Amino acid sequence: SGLLLIPLIAMQFTTEVNWQLNDFLIAGALIIGTGLFIRFVKDNIKNANKRGLLILAIIILVALLWAEMAVGIFGSPIAGS
């Protein structure tokens, strides 16, 4: 995914971004999984309102998960540094 190029390029210019291989793998899996889940909802939910709310919920949940893994906003075991 093109989104993964952002940290890869940033790592070339600064030490503030320090991703390991597993960070790229997890981010890629999260992006692909989100896309597949949204595609599933779009293909299987016929009611436009319900479909829109489910897609919004997916995006919010992924954003919260990403933030938790990045900086640990909730302090869970998957929290990043």
mmCIF file of the N, C-alpha and C atoms, coordinates in Angstrom:
data_MODEL
# 
_entry.id   MODEL 
# 
loop_
_atom_site.group_PDB 
_atom_site.id 
_atom_site.type_symbol 
_atom_site.label_atom_id 
_atom_site.label_alt_id 
_atom_site.label_comp_id 
_atom_site.label_asym_id 
_atom_site.label_entity_id 
_atom_site.label_seq_id 
_atom_site.pdbx_PDB_ins_code 
_atom_site.Cartn_x 
_atom_site.Cartn_y 
_atom_site.Cartn_z 
_atom_site.occupancy 
_atom_site.B_iso_or_equiv 
_atom_site.pdbx_formal_charge 
_atom_site.auth_seq_id 
_atom_site.auth_comp_id 
_atom_site.auth_asym_id 
_atom_site.auth_atom_id 
_atom_site.pdbx_PDB_model_num 
ATOM 1   N N  . SER A 1 1  ? 0.835   -1.189 0.000  1.00 0.00 ? 1  SER A N  1 
ATOM 2   C CA . SER A 1 1  ? 0.000   0.000  0.000  1.00 0.00 ? 1  SER A CA 1 
ATOM 3   C C  . SER A 1 1  ? 0.872   1.242  0.000  1.00 0.00 ? 1  SER A C  1 
ATOM 4   N N  . GLY A 1 2  ? 0.410   2.262  -0.675 1.00 0.00 ? 2  GLY A N  1 
ATOM 5   C CA . GLY A 1 2  ? 1.153   3.515  -0.756 1.00 0.00 ? 2  GLY A CA 1 
ATOM 6   C C  . GLY A 1 2  ? 1.330   4.189  0.593  1.00 0.00 ? 2  GLY A C  1 
ATOM 7   N N  . LEU A 1 3  ? 0.419   3.931  1.519  1.00 0.00 ? 3  LEU A N  1 
ATOM 8   C CA . LEU A 1 3  ? 0.530   4.532  2.850  1.00 0.00 ? 3  LEU A CA 1 
ATOM 9   C C  . LEU A 1 3  ? 1.791   4.076  3.575  1.00 0.00 ? 3  LEU A C  1 
ATOM 10  N N  . LEU A 1 4  ? 2.239   2.881  3.290  1.00 0.00 ? 4  LEU A N  1 
ATOM 11  C CA . LEU A 1 4  ? 3.425   2.364  3.961  1.00 0.00 ? 4  LEU A CA 1 
ATOM 12  C C  . LEU A 1 4  ? 4.708   3.005  3.444  1.00 0.00 ? 4  LEU A C  1 
ATOM 13  N N  . LEU A 1 5  ? 4.617   3.709  2.329  1.00 0.00 ? 5  LEU A N  1 
ATOM 14  C CA . LEU A 1 5  ? 5.788   4.426  1.832  1.00 0.00 ? 5  LEU A CA 1 
ATOM 15  C C  . LEU A 1 5  ? 6.108   5.643  2.690  1.00 0.00 ? 5  LEU A C  1 
ATOM 16  N N  . ILE A 1 6  ? 5.098   6.200  3.354  1.00 0.00 ? 6  ILE A N  1 
ATOM 17  C CA . ILE A 1 6  ? 5.314   7.401  4.171  1.00 0.00 ? 6  ILE A CA 1 
ATOM 18  C C  . ILE A 1 6  ? 6.329   7.143  5.284  1.00 0.00 ? 6  ILE A C  1 
ATOM 19  N N  . PRO A 1 7  ? 6.136   6.133  6.143  1.00 0.00 ? 7  PRO A N  1 
ATOM 20  C CA . PRO A 1 7  ? 7.161   5.905  7.164  1.00 0.00 ? 7  PRO A CA 1 
ATOM 21  C C  . PRO A 1 7  ? 8.483   5.418  6.575  1.00 0.00 ? 7  PRO A C  1 
ATOM 22  N N  . LEU A 1 8  ? 8.425   4.671  5.485  1.00 0.00 ? 8  LEU A N  1 
ATOM 23  C CA . LEU A 1 8  ? 9.656   4.193  4.857  1.00 0.00 ? 8  LEU A CA 1 
ATOM 24  C C  . LEU A 1 8  ? 10.512  5.360  4.381  1.00 0.00 ? 8  LEU A C  1 
ATOM 25  N N  . ILE A 1 9  ? 9.890   6.329  3.735  1.00 0.00 ? 9  ILE A N  1 
ATOM 26  C CA . ILE A 1 9  ? 10.618  7.515  3.266  1.00 0.00 ? 9  ILE A CA 1 
ATOM 27  C C  . ILE A 1 9  ? 11.061  8.368  4.446  1.00 0.00 ? 9  ILE A C  1 
ATOM 28  N N  . ALA A 1 10 ? 10.191  8.534  5.438  1.00 0.00 ? 10 ALA A N  1 
ATOM 29  C CA . ALA A 1 10 ? 10.534  9.349  6.606  1.00 0.00 ? 10 ALA A CA 1 
ATOM 30  C C  . ALA A 1 10 ? 11.743  8.782  7.338  1.00 0.00 ? 10 ALA A C  1 
ATOM 31  N N  . MET A 1 11 ? 11.876  7.469  7.357  1.00 0.00 ? 11 MET A N  1 
ATOM 32  C CA . MET A 1 11 ? 13.011  6.845  8.032  1.00 0.00 ? 11 MET A CA 1 
ATOM 33  C C  . MET A 1 11 ? 14.339  7.205  7.378  1.00 0.00 ? 11 MET A C  1 
ATOM 34  N N  . GLN A 1 12 ? 14.303  7.598  6.106  1.00 0.00 ? 12 GLN A N  1 
ATOM 35  C CA . GLN A 1 12 ? 15.529  7.959  5.410  1.00 0.00 ? 12 GLN A CA 1 
ATOM 36  C C  . GLN A 1 12 ? 16.033  9.346  5.809  1.00 0.00 ? 12 GLN A C  1 
ATOM 37  N N  . PHE A 1 13 ? 15.141  10.171 6.360  1.00 0.00 ? 13 PHE A N  1 
ATOM 38  C CA . PHE A 1 13 ? 15.482  11.562 6.626  1.00 0.00 ? 13 PHE A CA 1 
ATOM 39  C C  . PHE A 1 13 ? 15.521  11.936 8.102  1.00 0.00 ? 13 PHE A C  1 
ATOM 40  N N  . THR A 1 14 ? 14.994  11.088 8.972  1.00 0.00 ? 14 THR A N  1 
ATOM 41  C CA . THR A 1 14 ? 14.950  11.426 10.393 1.00 0.00 ? 14 THR A CA 1 
ATOM 42  C C  . THR A 1 14 ? 15.065  10.166 11.237 1.00 0.00 ? 14 THR A C  1 
ATOM 43  N N  . THR A 1 15 ? 15.539  10.353 12.456 1.00 0.00 ? 15 THR A N  1 
ATOM 44  C CA . THR A 1 15 ? 15.594  9.233  13.394 1.00 0.00 ? 15 THR A CA 1 
ATOM 45  C C  . THR A 1 15 ? 14.330  9.157  14.244 1.00 0.00 ? 15 THR A C  1 
ATOM 46  N N  . GLU A 1 16 ? 13.428  10.112 14.067 1.00 0.00 ? 16 GLU A N  1 
ATOM 47  C CA . GLU A 1 16 ? 12.170  10.127 14.824 1.00 0.00 ? 16 GLU A CA 1 
ATOM 48  C C  . GLU A 1 16 ? 11.253  8.973  14.420 1.00 0.00 ? 16 GLU A C  1 
ATOM 49  N N  . VAL A 1 17 ? 11.343  8.543  13.176 1.00 0.00 ? 17 VAL A N  1 
ATOM 50  C CA . VAL A 1 17 ? 10.540  7.422  12.690 1.00 0.00 ? 17 VAL A CA 1 
ATOM 51  C C  . VAL A 1 17 ? 11.455  6.203  12.669 1.00 0.00 ? 17 VAL A C  1 
ATOM 52  N N  . ASN A 1 18 ? 11.115  5.208  13.472 1.00 0.00 ? 18 ASN A N  1 
ATOM 53  C CA . ASN A 1 18 ? 11.968  4.026  13.600 1.00 0.00 ? 18 ASN A CA 1 
ATOM 54  C C  . ASN A 1 18 ? 11.097  2.772  13.565 1.00 0.00 ? 18 ASN A C  1 
ATOM 55  N N  . TRP A 1 19 ? 10.685  2.384  12.372 1.00 0.00 ? 19 TRP A N  1 
ATOM 56  C CA . TRP A 1 19 ? 9.838   1.203  12.207 1.00 0.00 ? 19 TRP A CA 1 
ATOM 57  C C  . TRP A 1 19 ? 10.711  -0.007 11.930 1.00 0.00 ? 19 TRP A C  1 
ATOM 58  N N  . GLN A 1 20 ? 10.308  -1.139 12.482 1.00 0.00 ? 20 GLN A N  1 
ATOM 59  C CA . GLN A 1 20 ? 10.944  -2.419 12.204 1.00 0.00 ? 20 GLN A CA 1 
ATOM 60  C C  . GLN A 1 20 ? 10.096  -3.160 11.169 1.00 0.00 ? 20 GLN A C  1 
ATOM 61  N N  . LEU A 1 21 ? 10.584  -4.299 10.694 1.00 0.00 ? 21 LEU A N  1 
ATOM 62  C CA . LEU A 1 21 ? 9.853   -5.086 9.705  1.00 0.00 ? 21 LEU A CA 1 
ATOM 63  C C  . LEU A 1 21 ? 8.465   -5.471 10.215 1.00 0.00 ? 21 LEU A C  1 
ATOM 64  N N  . ASN A 1 22 ? 8.386   -5.870 11.485 1.00 0.00 ? 22 ASN A N  1 
ATOM 65  C CA . ASN A 1 22 ? 7.081   -6.277 12.016 1.00 0.00 ? 22 ASN A CA 1 
ATOM 66  C C  . ASN A 1 22 ? 6.089   -5.110 12.052 1.00 0.00 ? 22 ASN A C  1 
ATOM 67  N N  . ASP A 1 23 ? 6.570   -3.876 12.213 1.00 0.00 ? 23 ASP A N  1 
ATOM 68  C CA . ASP A 1 23 ? 5.681   -2.712 12.172 1.00 0.00 ? 23 ASP A CA 1 
ATOM 69  C C  . ASP A 1 23 ? 5.048   -2.575 10.790 1.00 0.00 ? 23 ASP A C  1 
ATOM 70  N N  . PHE A 1 24 ? 5.852   -2.766 9.757  1.00 0.00 ? 24 PHE A N  1 
ATOM 71  C CA . PHE A 1 24 ? 5.335   -2.690 8.390  1.00 0.00 ? 24 PHE A CA 1 
ATOM 72  C C  . PHE A 1 24 ? 4.357   -3.831 8.107  1.00 0.00 ? 24 PHE A C  1 
ATOM 73  N N  . LEU A 1 25 ? 4.669   -5.023 8.601  1.00 0.00 ? 25 LEU A N  1 
ATOM 74  C CA . LEU A 1 25 ? 3.779   -6.168 8.389  1.00 0.00 ? 25 LEU A CA 1 
ATOM 75  C C  . LEU A 1 25 ? 2.436   -5.972 9.089  1.00 0.00 ? 25 LEU A C  1 
ATOM 76  N N  . ILE A 1 26 ? 2.474   -5.502 10.324 1.00 0.00 ? 26 ILE A N  1 
ATOM 77  C CA . ILE A 1 26 ? 1.230   -5.276 11.065 1.00 0.00 ? 26 ILE A CA 1 
ATOM 78  C C  . ILE A 1 26 ? 0.416   -4.164 10.422 1.00 0.00 ? 26 ILE A C  1 
ATOM 79  N N  . ALA A 1 27 ? 1.069   -3.073 10.038 1.00 0.00 ? 27 ALA A N  1 
ATOM 80  C CA . ALA A 1 27 ? 0.353   -1.971 9.392  1.00 0.00 ? 27 ALA A CA 1 
ATOM 81  C C  . ALA A 1 27 ? -0.253  -2.424 8.068  1.00 0.00 ? 27 ALA A C  1 
ATOM 82  N N  . GLY A 1 28 ? 0.498   -3.197 7.293  1.00 0.00 ? 28 GLY A N  1 
ATOM 83  C CA . GLY A 1 28 ? -0.024  -3.710 6.029  1.00 0.00 ? 28 GLY A CA 1 
ATOM 84  C C  . GLY A 1 28 ? -1.219  -4.623 6.231  1.00 0.00 ? 28 GLY A C  1 
ATOM 85  N N  . ALA A 1 29 ? -1.133  -5.498 7.223  1.00 0.00 ? 29 ALA A N  1 
ATOM 86  C CA . ALA A 1 29 ? -2.259  -6.393 7.513  1.00 0.00 ? 29 ALA A CA 1 
ATOM 87  C C  . ALA A 1 29 ? -3.478  -5.605 7.969  1.00 0.00 ? 29 ALA A C  1 
ATOM 88  N N  . LEU A 1 30 ? -3.257  -4.573 8.765  1.00 0.00 ? 30 LEU A N  1 
ATOM 89  C CA . LEU A 1 30 ? -4.367  -3.745 9.236  1.00 0.00 ? 30 LEU A CA 1 
ATOM 90  C C  . LEU A 1 30 ? -5.028  -2.994 8.079  1.00 0.00 ? 30 LEU A C  1 
ATOM 91  N N  . ILE A 1 31 ? -4.227  -2.469 7.172  1.00 0.00 ? 31 ILE A N  1 
ATOM 92  C CA . ILE A 1 31 ? -4.768  -1.748 6.012  1.00 0.00 ? 31 ILE A CA 1 
ATOM 93  C C  . ILE A 1 31 ? -5.533  -2.699 5.093  1.00 0.00 ? 31 ILE A C  1 
ATOM 94  N N  . ILE A 1 32 ? -4.932  -3.839 4.787  1.00 0.00 ? 32 ILE A N  1 
ATOM 95  C CA . ILE A 1 32 ? -5.591  -4.804 3.899  1.00 0.00 ? 32 ILE A CA 1 
ATOM 96  C C  . ILE A 1 32 ? -6.859  -5.356 4.548  1.00 0.00 ? 32 ILE A C  1 
ATOM 97  N N  . GLY A 1 33 ? -6.776  -5.705 5.823  1.00 0.00 ? 33 GLY A N  1 
ATOM 98  C CA . GLY A 1 33 ? -7.945  -6.218 6.531  1.00 0.00 ? 33 GLY A CA 1 
ATOM 99  C C  . GLY A 1 33 ? -9.083  -5.214 6.576  1.00 0.00 ? 33 GLY A C  1 
ATOM 100 N N  . THR A 1 34 ? -8.745  -3.953 6.786  1.00 0.00 ? 34 THR A N  1 
ATOM 101 C CA . THR A 1 34 ? -9.766  -2.902 6.801  1.00 0.00 ? 34 THR A CA 1 
ATOM 102 C C  . THR A 1 34 ? -10.434 -2.784 5.444  1.00 0.00 ? 34 THR A C  1 
ATOM 103 N N  . GLY A 1 35 ? -9.632  -2.785 4.403  1.00 0.00 ? 35 GLY A N  1 
ATOM 104 C CA . GLY A 1 35 ? -10.190 -2.698 3.053  1.00 0.00 ? 35 GLY A CA 1 
ATOM 105 C C  . GLY A 1 35 ? -11.098 -3.870 2.730  1.00 0.00 ? 35 GLY A C  1 
ATOM 106 N N  . LEU A 1 36 ? -10.678 -5.066 3.106  1.00 0.00 ? 36 LEU A N  1 
ATOM 107 C CA . LEU A 1 36 ? -11.499 -6.249 2.852  1.00 0.00 ? 36 LEU A CA 1 
ATOM 108 C C  . LEU A 1 36 ? -12.800 -6.213 3.651  1.00 0.00 ? 36 LEU A C  1 
ATOM 109 N N  . PHE A 1 37 ? -12.720 -5.771 4.894  1.00 0.00 ? 37 PHE A N  1 
ATOM 110 C CA . PHE A 1 37 ? -13.910 -5.700 5.739  1.00 0.00 ? 37 PHE A CA 1 
ATOM 111 C C  . PHE A 1 37 ? -14.896 -4.662 5.196  1.00 0.00 ? 37 PHE A C  1 
ATOM 112 N N  . ILE A 1 38 ? -14.382 -3.511 4.764  1.00 0.00 ? 38 ILE A N  1 
ATOM 113 C CA . ILE A 1 38 ? -15.252 -2.485 4.175  1.00 0.00 ? 38 ILE A CA 1 
ATOM 114 C C  . ILE A 1 38 ? -15.869 -3.006 2.884  1.00 0.00 ? 38 ILE A C  1 
ATOM 115 N N  . ARG A 1 39 ? -15.089 -3.700 2.078  1.00 0.00 ? 39 ARG A N  1 
ATOM 116 C CA . ARG A 1 39 ? -15.614 -4.277 0.840  1.00 0.00 ? 39 ARG A CA 1 
ATOM 117 C C  . ARG A 1 39 ? -16.729 -5.281 1.134  1.00 0.00 ? 39 ARG A C  1 
ATOM 118 N N  . PHE A 1 40 ? -16.527 -6.100 2.164  1.00 0.00 ? 40 PHE A N  1 
ATOM 119 C CA . PHE A 1 40 ? -17.545 -7.066 2.568  1.00 0.00 ? 40 PHE A CA 1 
ATOM 120 C C  . PHE A 1 40 ? -18.842 -6.360 2.958  1.00 0.00 ? 40 PHE A C  1 
ATOM 121 N N  . VAL A 1 41 ? -18.733 -5.296 3.738  1.00 0.00 ? 41 VAL A N  1 
ATOM 122 C CA . VAL A 1 41 ? -19.916 -4.540 4.159  1.00 0.00 ? 41 VAL A CA 1 
ATOM 123 C C  . VAL A 1 41 ? -20.599 -3.918 2.946  1.00 0.00 ? 41 VAL A C  1 
ATOM 124 N N  . LYS A 1 42 ? -19.821 -3.326 2.045  1.00 0.00 ? 42 LYS A N  1 
ATOM 125 C CA . LYS A 1 42 ? -20.408 -2.699 0.855  1.00 0.00 ? 42 LYS A CA 1 
ATOM 126 C C  . LYS A 1 42 ? -21.135 -3.713 -0.015 1.00 0.00 ? 42 LYS A C  1 
ATOM 127 N N  . ASP A 1 43 ? -20.610 -4.915 -0.109 1.00 0.00 ? 43 ASP A N  1 
ATOM 128 C CA . ASP A 1 43 ? -21.210 -5.936 -0.968 1.00 0.00 ? 43 ASP A CA 1 
ATOM 129 C C  . ASP A 1 43 ? -22.422 -6.626 -0.343 1.00 0.00 ? 43 ASP A C  1 
ATOM 130 N N  . ASN A 1 44 ? -22.497 -6.664 0.987  1.00 0.00 ? 44 ASN A N  1 
ATOM 131 C CA . ASN A 1 44 ? -23.517 -7.478 1.641  1.00 0.00 ? 44 ASN A CA 1 
ATOM 132 C C  . ASN A 1 44 ? -24.593 -6.708 2.396  1.00 0.00 ? 44 ASN A C  1 
ATOM 133 N N  . ILE A 1 45 ? -24.392 -5.447 2.661  1.00 0.00 ? 45 ILE A N  1 
ATOM 134 C CA . ILE A 1 45 ? -25.400 -4.657 3.374  1.00 0.00 ? 45 ILE A CA 1 
ATOM 135 C C  . ILE A 1 45 ? -26.102 -3.769 2.355  1.00 0.00 ? 45 ILE A C  1 
ATOM 136 N N  . LYS A 1 46 ? -27.379 -3.995 2.171  1.00 0.00 ? 46 LYS A N  1 
ATOM 137 C CA . LYS A 1 46 ? -28.133 -3.272 1.134  1.00 0.00 ? 46 LYS A CA 1 
ATOM 138 C C  . LYS A 1 46 ? -28.664 -1.926 1.617  1.00 0.00 ? 46 LYS A C  1 
ATOM 139 N N  . ASN A 1 47 ? -28.997 -1.816 2.898  1.00 0.00 ? 47 ASN A N  1 
ATOM 140 C CA . ASN A 1 47 ? -29.519 -0.570 3.449  1.00 0.00 ? 47 ASN A CA 1 
ATOM 141 C C  . ASN A 1 47 ? -28.390 0.460  3.518  1.00 0.00 ? 47 ASN A C  1 
ATOM 142 N N  . ALA A 1 48 ? -28.552 1.581  2.799  1.00 0.00 ? 48 ALA A N  1 
ATOM 143 C CA . ALA A 1 48 ? -27.490 2.580  2.693  1.00 0.00 ? 48 ALA A CA 1 
ATOM 144 C C  . ALA A 1 48 ? -27.128 3.192  4.046  1.00 0.00 ? 48 ALA A C  1 
ATOM 145 N N  . ASN A 1 49 ? -28.114 3.455  4.884  1.00 0.00 ? 49 ASN A N  1 
ATOM 146 C CA . ASN A 1 49 ? -27.827 4.040  6.200  1.00 0.00 ? 49 ASN A CA 1 
ATOM 147 C C  . ASN A 1 49 ? -27.028 3.081  7.072  1.00 0.00 ? 49 ASN A C  1 
ATOM 148 N N  . LYS A 1 50 ? -27.459 1.838  7.110  1.00 0.00 ? 50 LYS A N  1 
ATOM 149 C CA . LYS A 1 50 ? -26.764 0.826  7.905  1.00 0.00 ? 50 LYS A CA 1 
ATOM 150 C C  . LYS A 1 50 ? -25.346 0.606  7.366  1.00 0.00 ? 50 LYS A C  1 
ATOM 151 N N  . ARG A 1 51 ? -25.227 0.558  6.039  1.00 0.00 ? 51 ARG A N  1 
ATOM 152 C CA . ARG A 1 51 ? -23.918 0.369  5.409  1.00 0.00 ? 51 ARG A CA 1 
ATOM 153 C C  . ARG A 1 51 ? -22.975 1.517  5.770  1.00 0.00 ? 51 ARG A C  1 
ATOM 154 N N  . GLY A 1 52 ? -23.474 2.738  5.680  1.00 0.00 ? 52 GLY A N  1 
ATOM 155 C CA . GLY A 1 52 ? -22.651 3.900  6.009  1.00 0.00 ? 52 GLY A CA 1 
ATOM 156 C C  . GLY A 1 52 ? -22.213 3.912  7.464  1.00 0.00 ? 52 GLY A C  1 
ATOM 157 N N  . LEU A 1 53 ? -23.126 3.567  8.364  1.00 0.00 ? 53 LEU A N  1 
ATOM 158 C CA . LEU A 1 53 ? -22.781 3.526  9.788  1.00 0.00 ? 53 LEU A CA 1 
ATOM 159 C C  . LEU A 1 53 ? -21.758 2.435  10.088 1.00 0.00 ? 53 LEU A C  1 
ATOM 160 N N  . LEU A 1 54 ? -21.903 1.285  9.455  1.00 0.00 ? 54 LEU A N  1 
ATOM 161 C CA . LEU A 1 54 ? -20.935 0.206  9.670  1.00 0.00 ? 54 LEU A CA 1 
ATOM 162 C C  . LEU A 1 54 ? -19.550 0.581  9.150  1.00 0.00 ? 54 LEU A C  1 
ATOM 163 N N  . ILE A 1 55 ? -19.504 1.209  7.992  1.00 0.00 ? 55 ILE A N  1 
ATOM 164 C CA . ILE A 1 55 ? -18.210 1.630  7.444  1.00 0.00 ? 55 ILE A CA 1 
ATOM 165 C C  . ILE A 1 55 ? -17.576 2.686  8.337  1.00 0.00 ? 55 ILE A C  1 
ATOM 166 N N  . LEU A 1 56 ? -18.372 3.626  8.826  1.00 0.00 ? 56 LEU A N  1 
ATOM 167 C CA . LEU A 1 56 ? -17.861 4.640  9.749  1.00 0.00 ? 56 LEU A CA 1 
ATOM 168 C C  . LEU A 1 56 ? -17.339 3.984  11.027 1.00 0.00 ? 56 LEU A C  1 
ATOM 169 N N  . ALA A 1 57 ? -18.068 3.005  11.549 1.00 0.00 ? 57 ALA A N  1 
ATOM 170 C CA . ALA A 1 57 ? -17.632 2.292  12.753 1.00 0.00 ? 57 ALA A CA 1 
ATOM 171 C C  . ALA A 1 57 ? -16.316 1.555  12.510 1.00 0.00 ? 57 ALA A C  1 
ATOM 172 N N  . ILE A 1 58 ? -16.173 0.944  11.351 1.00 0.00 ? 58 ILE A N  1 
ATOM 173 C CA . ILE A 1 58 ? -14.928 0.246  11.011 1.00 0.00 ? 58 ILE A CA 1 
ATOM 174 C C  . ILE A 1 58 ? -13.769 1.228  10.998 1.00 0.00 ? 58 ILE A C  1 
ATOM 175 N N  . ILE A 1 59 ? -13.960 2.369  10.355 1.00 0.00 ? 59 ILE A N  1 
ATOM 176 C CA . ILE A 1 59 ? -12.897 3.372  10.258 1.00 0.00 ? 59 ILE A CA 1 
ATOM 177 C C  . ILE A 1 59 ? -12.520 3.897  11.640 1.00 0.00 ? 59 ILE A C  1 
ATOM 178 N N  . ILE A 1 60 ? -13.511 4.170  12.483 1.00 0.00 ? 60 ILE A N  1 
ATOM 179 C CA . ILE A 1 60 ? -13.225 4.658  13.837 1.00 0.00 ? 60 ILE A CA 1 
ATOM 180 C C  . ILE A 1 60 ? -12.479 3.603  14.648 1.00 0.00 ? 60 ILE A C  1 
ATOM 181 N N  . LEU A 1 61 ? -12.920 2.348  14.573 1.00 0.00 ? 61 LEU A N  1 
ATOM 182 C CA . LEU A 1 61 ? -12.247 1.279  15.313 1.00 0.00 ? 61 LEU A CA 1 
ATOM 183 C C  . LEU A 1 61 ? -10.807 1.078  14.849 1.00 0.00 ? 61 LEU A C  1 
ATOM 184 N N  . VAL A 1 62 ? -10.578 1.152  13.551 1.00 0.00 ? 62 VAL A N  1 
ATOM 185 C CA . VAL A 1 62 ? -9.215  0.997  13.033 1.00 0.00 ? 62 VAL A CA 1 
ATOM 186 C C  . VAL A 1 62 ? -8.344  2.170  13.475 1.00 0.00 ? 62 VAL A C  1 
ATOM 187 N N  . ALA A 1 63 ? -8.895  3.383  13.454 1.00 0.00 ? 63 ALA A N  1 
ATOM 188 C CA . ALA A 1 63 ? -8.136  4.552  13.904 1.00 0.00 ? 63 ALA A CA 1 
ATOM 189 C C  . ALA A 1 63 ? -7.766  4.427  15.384 1.00 0.00 ? 63 ALA A C  1 
ATOM 190 N N  . LEU A 1 64 ? -8.705  3.964  16.206 1.00 0.00 ? 64 LEU A N  1 
ATOM 191 C CA . LEU A 1 64 ? -8.413  3.763  17.631 1.00 0.00 ? 64 LEU A CA 1 
ATOM 192 C C  . LEU A 1 64 ? -7.372  2.665  17.842 1.00 0.00 ? 64 LEU A C  1 
ATOM 193 N N  . LEU A 1 65 ? -7.496  1.582  17.094 1.00 0.00 ? 65 LEU A N  1 
ATOM 194 C CA . LEU A 1 65 ? -6.519  0.498  17.197 1.00 0.00 ? 65 LEU A CA 1 
ATOM 195 C C  . LEU A 1 65 ? -5.134  0.972  16.776 1.00 0.00 ? 65 LEU A C  1 
ATOM 196 N N  . TRP A 1 66 ? -5.072  1.729  15.678 1.00 0.00 ? 66 TRP A N  1 
ATOM 197 C CA . TRP A 1 66 ? -3.797  2.258  15.183 1.00 0.00 ? 66 TRP A CA 1 
ATOM 198 C C  . TRP A 1 66 ? -3.166  3.171  16.235 1.00 0.00 ? 66 TRP A C  1 
ATOM 199 N N  . ALA A 1 67 ? -3.973  4.063  16.822 1.00 0.00 ? 67 ALA A N  1 
ATOM 200 C CA . ALA A 1 67 ? -3.459  4.977  17.843 1.00 0.00 ? 67 ALA A CA 1 
ATOM 201 C C  . ALA A 1 67 ? -2.987  4.215  19.077 1.00 0.00 ? 67 ALA A C  1 
ATOM 202 N N  . GLU A 1 68 ? -3.724  3.194  19.477 1.00 0.00 ? 68 GLU A N  1 
ATOM 203 C CA . GLU A 1 68 ? -3.322  2.395  20.631 1.00 0.00 ? 68 GLU A CA 1 
ATOM 204 C C  . GLU A 1 68 ? -1.998  1.687  20.365 1.00 0.00 ? 68 GLU A C  1 
ATOM 205 N N  . MET A 1 69 ? -1.859  1.116  19.187 1.00 0.00 ? 69 MET A N  1 
ATOM 206 C CA . MET A 1 69 ? -0.614  0.416  18.864 1.00 0.00 ? 69 MET A CA 1 
ATOM 207 C C  . MET A 1 69 ? 0.544   1.394  18.699 1.00 0.00 ? 69 MET A C  1 
ATOM 208 N N  . ALA A 1 70 ? 0.260   2.624  18.307 1.00 0.00 ? 70 ALA A N  1 
ATOM 209 C CA . ALA A 1 70 ? 1.326   3.602  18.090 1.00 0.00 ? 70 ALA A CA 1 
ATOM 210 C C  . ALA A 1 70 ? 1.805   4.225  19.402 1.00 0.00 ? 70 ALA A C  1 
ATOM 211 N N  . VAL A 1 71 ? 0.877   4.707  20.217 1.00 0.00 ? 71 VAL A N  1 
ATOM 212 C CA . VAL A 1 71 ? 1.284   5.466  21.401 1.00 0.00 ? 71 VAL A CA 1 
ATOM 213 C C  . VAL A 1 71 ? 0.657   4.995  22.700 1.00 0.00 ? 71 VAL A C  1 
ATOM 214 N N  . GLY A 1 72 ? -0.264  4.067  22.653 1.00 0.00 ? 72 GLY A N  1 
ATOM 215 C CA . GLY A 1 72 ? -0.842  3.528  23.873 1.00 0.00 ? 72 GLY A CA 1 
ATOM 216 C C  . GLY A 1 72 ? -1.815  4.455  24.576 1.00 0.00 ? 72 GLY A C  1 
ATOM 217 N N  . ILE A 1 73 ? -2.847  4.910  23.884 1.00 0.00 ? 73 ILE A N  1 
ATOM 218 C CA . ILE A 1 73 ? -3.789  5.845  24.498 1.00 0.00 ? 73 ILE A CA 1 
ATOM 219 C C  . ILE A 1 73 ? -4.644  5.198  25.579 1.00 0.00 ? 73 ILE A C  1 
ATOM 220 N N  . PHE A 1 74 ? -4.802  3.878  25.551 1.00 0.00 ? 74 PHE A N  1 
ATOM 221 C CA . PHE A 1 74 ? -5.597  3.180  26.555 1.00 0.00 ? 74 PHE A CA 1 
ATOM 222 C C  . PHE A 1 74 ? -4.742  2.379  27.529 1.00 0.00 ? 74 PHE A C  1 
ATOM 223 N N  . GLY A 1 75 ? -3.476  2.205  27.228 1.00 0.00 ? 75 GLY A N  1 
ATOM 224 C CA . GLY A 1 75 ? -2.586  1.454  28.110 1.00 0.00 ? 75 GLY A CA 1 
ATOM 225 C C  . GLY A 1 75 ? -2.790  -0.050 28.083 1.00 0.00 ? 75 GLY A C  1 
ATOM 226 N N  . SER A 1 76 ? -3.196  -0.599 26.956 1.00 0.00 ? 76 SER A N  1 
ATOM 227 C CA . SER A 1 76 ? -3.413  -2.041 26.835 1.00 0.00 ? 76 SER A CA 1 
ATOM 228 C C  . SER A 1 76 ? -2.083  -2.756 26.560 1.00 0.00 ? 76 SER A C  1 
ATOM 229 N N  . PRO A 1 77 ? -2.087  -4.087 26.583 1.00 0.00 ? 77 PRO A N  1 
ATOM 230 C CA . PRO A 1 77 ? -0.853  -4.833 26.310 1.00 0.00 ? 77 PRO A CA 1 
ATOM 231 C C  . PRO A 1 77 ? -0.292  -4.625 24.900 1.00 0.00 ? 77 PRO A C  1 
ATOM 232 N N  . ILE A 1 78 ? -1.115  -4.189 23.942 1.00 0.00 ? 78 ILE A N  1 
ATOM 233 C CA . ILE A 1 78 ? -0.604  -3.972 22.581 1.00 0.00 ? 78 ILE A CA 1 
ATOM 234 C C  . ILE A 1 78 ? -0.094  -2.548 22.383 1.00 0.00 ? 78 ILE A C  1 
ATOM 235 N N  . ALA A 1 79 ? -0.090  -1.759 23.449 1.00 0.00 ? 79 ALA A N  1 
ATOM 236 C CA . ALA A 1 79 ? 0.301   -0.351 23.353 1.00 0.00 ? 79 ALA A CA 1 
ATOM 237 C C  . ALA A 1 79 ? 1.749   -0.215 22.903 1.00 0.00 ? 79 ALA A C  1 
ATOM 238 N N  . GLY A 1 80 ? 1.948   0.762  22.043 1.00 0.00 ? 80 GLY A N  1 
ATOM 239 C CA . GLY A 1 80 ? 3.291   1.066  21.571 1.00 0.00 ? 80 GLY A CA 1 
ATOM 240 C C  . GLY A 1 80 ? 3.980   2.042  22.502 1.00 0.00 ? 80 GLY A C  1 
ATOM 241 N N  . SER A 1 81 ? 5.152   2.488  22.072 1.00 0.00 ? 81 SER A N  1 
ATOM 242 C CA . SER A 1 81 ? 5.918   3.409  22.914 1.00 0.00 ? 81 SER A CA 1 
ATOM 243 C C  . SER A 1 81 ? 5.657   4.855  22.545 1.00 0.00 ? 81 SER A C  1 
# 
